[in-house]
Amino acid sequence: MFYFKKRVDIRDGGKYRICKKIGDGSFNEIYQGYDIFDNSEKAIKLEHNSIKYPQLLFESRLLQSIPGIGIPKVYWAGVSGEYNVMVFELLGNNLEELFQNCERKFSLKTVLMIILQILDRIRHLHLNYYIHRDIKPQNFAIGKGENEHIIYLIDFGLAKRYREEYTNFHIPLRQNIKLTGTMRYASCNAINKKELSRRDDMESIGYLFIYLMKGSLPWQGLKIKQKSEKYSKIREMKMTIEPEKLCEGLPEEFKDYIELVKNLEYSLQFSLETIK
């Protein structure tokens, strides 16, 4: 991973100081920092601008175009030397970290409260014509201070607009495309190399809910060394497991949810009213 300067200069004469690293991805690193003029804490994500498929400036534009509850606020984004930079709202632990801190056990009430907020975040994203395409517990984080009760949707590097910007037509269904997202939570369509749409975000959310309730998913911990064989086995398990078996021991509504989202049409608009 690359080394970043300790100070990032931005336009308008402002400066942000980088303090310590708090996270990273495949092509970026996230630091805790602060505004040297008012001493307010910030998160600073940096991406080397030499990478083949830069995502950070796209992510910053997306976030600024869909402001709302549970969407991180962007303070500045641009290029500084060799790096693309996004300065945004500093958040707390993500759901995976919180889950680990609670010994991988959440009460039903806690999971239901999380579910309501996650559905609201995804609904907001979908209403703004974007799909996330990488739903997992690491991509939901808790706010800080007065926002510590709010769950934020984060990491939009793989997000995609599902309606054409000028025609408003739904993007066409394509086949034989590269897997997008995280295999553990990826939808059946994703692992079958199909173009993703809103239904696939919703299916991934279903796996996330089950994970938070049970502490694991059936395809975790497979003792298979070859990545291709492991992915093939996960695909087989996801395609063949019945919702009753997947949601065994959980309230019936979890099974109903999985059945619903797995039967949605490619371009069918999901509505929260559908599962009430």
Secondary structure, DSSP 8 states (H G I E B T S, - for coil): -----SEEE-GGG-EEEEEEEEEE-SS-EEEEEEETTT--EEEEEEEETTSSS--HHHHHHHHHHS--TTS--EEEEEEETTEEEEEE-----BHHHHHHHTTT---HHHHHHHHHHHHHHHHHHHHTTEE-----GGGEEE--GGGTT-EEE---TT-EESB-TTT--B-----S----S-TTT--HHHHTT----HHHHHHHHHHHHHHHHHSS-TTTT----SHHHHHHHHHHHHHH--HHHHTTTS-HHHHHHHHHHHT--TT----GGGG-
